């Protein structure tokens, strides 16, 4: 039976508090994250704009396209950007970050935690530890890592963490968050170049102090996306964050077993640094693997990686046995191979 339309109910204070608490618990932080009224890339650009200034030197790790983009935004803000870049089939060794810090004496270090595009995960905890030992501000793009690997924000002492819900968390893409430490807020506040009265202004979105109830719901929060995020994070809590991470680990391990059973190899060179979100498959000569559009969760390489790798996007709802089985069967079909043995390999590893 259809109900008469009663009008649109704006986000209530209680929903807003629920969302704030869900985000804080997800990130294991006691500091209320800033809710970003748009997709995660907006939060990342806002961090770059907020911390960059002429006279500041920032070490920016580049292990994929998102790191390059962050560096460009830092440069736009006038900072001296030191790029620590590695080939995209590797992740950054923590020692290279340490060497750049010693040499260039930056005030901050930025990196991407998990690269969905390349299938590699940077040594986040080690990078943060090294940077913290030099009292530097740390910035982590953890948009895809959240829900796929550990991200204990306060324990690590990371100052800026951008997250999104549309990757491992199986949530909406129209809202995101940036967690900022008290040190991070000081770094923004002491920057005369940090945007104000702008969509890129984090300072204008600073949550009220710990323990104080918000007087009102910030008017910029998109209501429908906020409700969708509450639902997604509630589902994550009921499954258990550790189980969600474990499911992503299982998906990655079984996808690797599946492609190896097909005689293929991962694009990432070091098995210790595979991301749990995507498995990237090296294309070396196999013409049949040159696809130009996604087939289910099997996608061609992005940008400069087109033609070099295939990506299996086993994150969120697709971090499942059936998701990985289907992807491996899709790749077997591209190769004109029977998929039975590879799918068996997937099941074996999933069951472990
Ligand atoms: C997906 C992703 C983003 C961008 O998020 P959008 O909300 O899709 O713009 C940024 N960084 C990383 C590492 C990502 O995986």
Boltz pocket constraint, residues with backbone or C-beta under 6 A from the ligand:
constraints:
  - pocket:
      binder: B
      contacts: [[A, 39], [A, 40], [A, 41], [A, 42], [A, 44], [A, 66], [A, 112], [A, 113], [A, 114], [A, 115], [A, 116], [A, 141], [A, 142], [A, 143], [A, 144], [A, 164], [A, 167], [A, 173]]
      max_distance: 6.0
